[in-house]
Amino acid sequence: MQTKMVMITVIIFFAGAITSYIFLTKNSPSVNSPAVVPLPTSIQVTPLPSITLTTPTNSPIPTPSVPNGWLTYTNKTLGFSISYPPKYKALDDKENLYGWKNGVVLIYKGGQSYDLVIQQWKSEAEYKTQYPNATSDLTVYKIESTFITVLNSNKDAEVSTIINTFKQL
């Protein structure tokens, strides 16, 4: 069965190659009769319009929309806040952060794992060592010289909505 599949594949390949060769040789100019392309006697240069680039100063950063009734965790030391529904808890004590290198706060709804993990790092290399295959589940914010990673550990859509409320103070 596998040998038949290989043979069919080879036949299809060669049929395609022969068809392509016939098409290209039929539609291309002959080698014996080269095409004559007249050269222009003068060249006209049209100047490009000038472009001015401006960098906006003090452009407002949009404030994330926080649904009514949500709670807000604020970390003044690191300069950020994040909001979450009341069915979640923000855990920032040593007992809960145990095992989370550079853990700042864990957003937890209940169950076997934390839903959202927020950590701080001194450098980009440091968090990339922890998360070498960073995926779309990891969001990184740079606040002054500190990198804040926000990990949607359960890949939950509701947690993505929580992440969207992250705000630098």
Buried (B, 14 or more C-beta within 10 A) or exposed (E): EEEEEEEEEEEEEEEEEEEEEEEEEEEEEEEEEEEEEEEEEEEEEEEEEEEEEEEEEEEEEEEBEBEEEBBEBBBEEBBBBBBBBEEBBBBBEEEBBEEBEBBBBBBBBEEEEBBBBBBBBEEEEBBBEBBEEBEEBBBBBEBEEBBBBBBBBBEBEBBBBBBBBBBEE
